[in-house]
Amino acid sequence: MIIDVVGAGSLGLLYGGKLLAAGNQVRFWTRTTAQADLLNRIGVTIVEQDRKIHIQPDQIQAKPINELSDTWERTPGEWLLLMVKQTSIDDFIHEISLLKDQVLNIACFQNGMGHLEKLQAALPHSLICSAITTEGAKRTEYQVTRAGTGETRLGNRNIDIEASTSIEMEKTFTLLRLMQQAGFDCTVSNEIDKLIYRKLLINAVINPLTALWRIPNGELINKEERKRFMRQLYDETLVIYSASGIHLDQDMWEQLISVCRSTASNTSSMLADVLQGRGTEVGSINGHIVRMAHKSGLAAPTHGILLDLIEGL
C-alpha cells in the first residue's frame, strides 16, 4: 500500500518511518529538492524507548512537493498524511491544484483551525480526515527521537462513525489498521470536534506563552505568575466556547496542567518558529478564538494581545 507523507519534519518522519518499517510503501514529499536529496542520501534513524529503526537510503523515496501531482496521477497513493504546518496549507493547495477533480484520502495533522474547510473547498471530491495526536518527536539532521508514546485520534466532522459501512468510514478504518500495525495507539473517534477544540485550547494557552517567555512547556507551571496568566487565557476561552455551544470536560484545567507536565522538556512549535524567525500558527490558533468571540458578540482581549505580540515578533 502506498502512503504519501507531505512534510518531512519530526512527526512526518516518525509516522512515515514507522509505517515504512511495518511494510508499507511510503513516499516523502518535502518543501525543497535539497531536503529530498538529503533524505535520499543519508536515510533516517527513529529512536524509541526500546529500539532503533534504521531506514537506509535505498529504502527512502523522497521528492519535492512540486512533483507530487504528476507522480500521483501516474501512481496514486491510498492515503496522504498531511504533516505540514498551518502556514504551509495554501502552498500545499497550490501544488496539488491539478488534482482537484481526483479523489484523495487526506489525514490532516495540523494545529489550529481553518485548514479543513480550505482543503475541502480545494478538493471537493476528496475525503478530508482530522488527525489529532499527542505524539512528540525531536529531529536532528538524520535522527528522530520519539519523545514518549502518545495517542492518535482519527475522525471526520461530516461522517457518523456508526455508519461504518460507508466508503468513507471503510477508508478511515483502513488507515486506523495501518497506524496500529505500525505501533501507534490509534482509534477512530465520533467526537472529533470535541478533540479538535480541546487541542485548540491547549495550544492557545501553551504555545504563545512559551514563545514569548522563551521557555519549554514545563516551566509554564513553575511560577504562580505564569499560571495566573494561563488561567486567564483558559477562562476567556471557556466563555467563548460556551457561547458557541462547545463544552469540554469538567477537569479540562487539570488536563492542561497535565500536558505541561508530560511535555515538560518540549519546545513548542510556536517557540521553535519564533527562534528560527519563521511565521507562526498563532493566526489559526489564538486568532481563531478571537474570531469565534467576535462572531458571538464577545471580546477576547487576552487572546487578542497575544495574537498581536506574537505576530509583532
ChimeraX attribute file (.defattr): number of C-alpha atoms within 10 A of each C-alpha:
attribute: neighborCount
match mode: 1-to-1
recipient: residues
	/A:1	10
	/A:2	15
	/A:3	21
	/A:4	23
	/A:5	26
	/A:6	25
	/A:7	22
	/A:8	22
	/A:9	17
	/A:10	20
	/A:11	23
	/A:12	22
	/A:13	26
	/A:14	26
	/A:15	22
	/A:16	25
	/A:17	26
	/A:18	20
	/A:19	21
	/A:20	20
	/A:21	17
	/A:22	15
	/A:23	12
	/A:24	16
	/A:25	17
	/A:26	25
	/A:27	21
	/A:28	26
	/A:29	25
	/A:30	25
	/A:31	18
	/A:32	12
	/A:33	15
	/A:34	12
	/A:35	16
	/A:36	20
	/A:37	16
	/A:38	15
	/A:39	23
	/A:40	19
	/A:41	14
	/A:42	15
	/A:43	21
	/A:44	25
	/A:45	21
	/A:46	23
	/A:47	19
	/A:48	16
	/A:49	10
	/A:50	5
	/A:51	8
	/A:52	13
	/A:53	15
	/A:54	15
	/A:55	18
	/A:56	14
	/A:57	15
	/A:58	10
	/A:59	17
	/A:60	21
	/A:61	17
	/A:62	25
	/A:63	23
	/A:64	18
	/A:65	20
	/A:66	18
	/A:67	14
	/A:68	21
	/A:69	16
	/A:70	13
	/A:71	12
	/A:72	15
	/A:73	12
	/A:74	8
	/A:75	10
	/A:76	18
	/A:77	18
	/A:78	15
	/A:79	21
	/A:80	22
	/A:81	22
	/A:82	22
	/A:83	23
	/A:84	23
	/A:85	18
	/A:86	23
	/A:87	17
	/A:88	15
	/A:89	19
	/A:90	13
	/A:91	15
	/A:92	18
	/A:93	17
	/A:94	11
	/A:95	15
	/A:96	18
	/A:97	13
	/A:98	14
	/A:99	19
	/A:100	17
	/A:101	12
	/A:102	14
	/A:103	13
	/A:104	20
	/A:105	20
	/A:106	21
	/A:107	24
	/A:108	21
	/A:109	21
	/A:110	22
	/A:111	23
	/A:112	24
	/A:113	19
	/A:114	15
	/A:115	19
	/A:116	18
	/A:117	11
	/A:118	13
	/A:119	20
	/A:120	15
	/A:121	13
	/A:122	18
	/A:123	21
	/A:124	15
	/A:125	15
	/A:126	19
	/A:127	22
	/A:128	24
	/A:129	23
	/A:130	24
	/A:131	24
	/A:132	23
	/A:133	19
	/A:134	14
	/A:135	17
	/A:136	17
	/A:137	21
	/A:138	17
	/A:139	18
	/A:140	11
	/A:141	11
	/A:142	13
	/A:143	19
	/A:144	24
	/A:145	19
	/A:146	19
	/A:147	17
	/A:148	13
	/A:149	15
	/A:150	13
	/A:151	13
	/A:152	20
	/A:153	20
	/A:154	24
	/A:155	26
	/A:156	23
	/A:157	16
	/A:158	10
	/A:159	14
	/A:160	15
	/A:161	18
	/A:162	9
	/A:163	11
	/A:164	14
	/A:165	9
	/A:166	13
	/A:167	11
	/A:168	20
	/A:169	20
	/A:170	13
	/A:171	15
	/A:172	26
	/A:173	17
	/A:174	13
	/A:175	23
	/A:176	20
	/A:177	14
	/A:178	19
	/A:179	19
	/A:180	15
	/A:181	16
	/A:182	20
	/A:183	14
	/A:184	19
	/A:185	16
	/A:186	22
	/A:187	18
	/A:188	19
	/A:189	20
	/A:190	17
	/A:191	15
	/A:192	20
	/A:193	15
	/A:194	15
	/A:195	20
	/A:196	19
	/A:197	18
	/A:198	20
	/A:199	18
	/A:200	20
	/A:201	23
	/A:202	19
	/A:203	22
	/A:204	27
	/A:205	23
	/A:206	23
	/A:207	23
	/A:208	26
	/A:209	23
	/A:210	21
	/A:211	23
	/A:212	15
	/A:213	12
	/A:214	16
	/A:215	17
	/A:216	20
	/A:217	25
	/A:218	20
	/A:219	17
	/A:220	23
	/A:221	17
	/A:222	10
	/A:223	9
	/A:224	10
	/A:225	10
	/A:226	15
	/A:227	15
	/A:228	12
	/A:229	15
	/A:230	20
	/A:231	13
	/A:232	14
	/A:233	21
	/A:234	20
	/A:235	13
	/A:236	17
	/A:237	24
	/A:238	16
	/A:239	16
	/A:240	23
	/A:241	19
	/A:242	12
	/A:243	16
	/A:244	13
	/A:245	7
	/A:246	14
	/A:247	14
	/A:248	14
	/A:249	10
	/A:250	8
	/A:251	8
	/A:252	15
	/A:253	15
	/A:254	11
	/A:255	14
	/A:256	19
	/A:257	18
	/A:258	14
	/A:259	16
	/A:260	20
	/A:261	16
	/A:262	13
	/A:263	17
	/A:264	16
	/A:265	14
	/A:266	18
	/A:267	19
	/A:268	20
	/A:269	18
	/A:270	23
	/A:271	26
	/A:272	16
	/A:273	15
	/A:274	18
	/A:275	12
	/A:276	9
	/A:277	10
	/A:278	13
	/A:279	16
	/A:280	23
	/A:281	26
	/A:282	25
	/A:283	21
	/A:284	22
	/A:285	26
	/A:286	31
	/A:287	21
	/A:288	19
	/A:289	26
	/A:290	22
	/A:291	18
	/A:292	19
	/A:293	21
	/A:294	13
	/A:295	13
	/A:296	13
	/A:297	10
	/A:298	14
	/A:299	18
	/A:300	20
	/A:301	13
	/A:302	16
	/A:303	25
	/A:304	15
	/A:305	12
	/A:306	20
	/A:307	22
	/A:308	14
	/A:309	13
	/A:310	21
	/A:311	14
	/A:312	7
	/A:313	13
